[in-house]
Amino acid sequence: MEFKTAAKGELLIRQWQVADCMLFITKGLARQFYYKGDHDITEHFTSEGELLYCIESLFTLKPTDLMAEALEPLEYYKVHYHQLKQFIPQSPNIAKWLVKWFETDAIVSQHKADAMRFETAKERYERFVLEYPEAAKRAPIQHIASYLIITRESLSRVRAGKL
């Protein structure tokens, strides 16, 4: 495990990189995103006390399309997943913690997928504010809008209570 810092706008994970590390954020806000055509789409936000990782690349060691950038100056610990897994036989607590973290992440992913299919833009924003209060306060509006899969204008209307 190593302590690192990143400047605002710095890429933490690059496209086509094998993302075999987990980043534990201790200060700042980051986002994960990908490109669809000429648009970047925010997939996830990570703030203090949370892990940032690309789950498919982490498990398969294949290059990722997902990128991560610091939205604010960032402080974090970088942990190589394969090194962390080596401690599992010696520490059942690490195994329990990882399982709980991945279970929680899977549930959050399911909630997001369901929200995109069944909820209005207003309902999705309200859920976002509850689930990601720090990102709701600190992330730029264009990244929140892309996460919610709505336009900036629609998000402005939702925030103003006009939608």
HELIX and SHEET records of a PDB file:
HELIX    1   1 ILE A   55  THR A   60  1                                   6    
HELIX    2   2 TYR A   81  GLN A   86  1                                   6    
HELIX    3   3 PRO A   92  PHE A  118  1                                  27    
HELIX    4   4 ALA A  121  GLU A  131  1                                  11    
HELIX    5   5 PRO A  133  ARG A  138  1                                   6    
HELIX    6   6 ILE A  141  LEU A  148  1                                   8    
HELIX    7   7 ARG A  152  ARG A  159  1                                   8    
SHEET    1   A 4 GLU A   2  ALA A   6  0                                        
SHEET    2   A 4 LEU A  74  HIS A  80 -1                                        
SHEET    3   A 4 CYS A  21  LYS A  27 -1                                        
SHEET    4   A 4 LEU A  51  LEU A  52 -1                                        
SHEET    1   B 4 LEU A  11  ILE A  13  0                                        
SHEET    2   B 4 MET A  67  ALA A  70 -1                                        
SHEET    3   B 4 ALA A  30  LYS A  36 -1                                        
SHEET    4   B 4 HIS A  39  THR A  46 -1                                        
END                                                                             
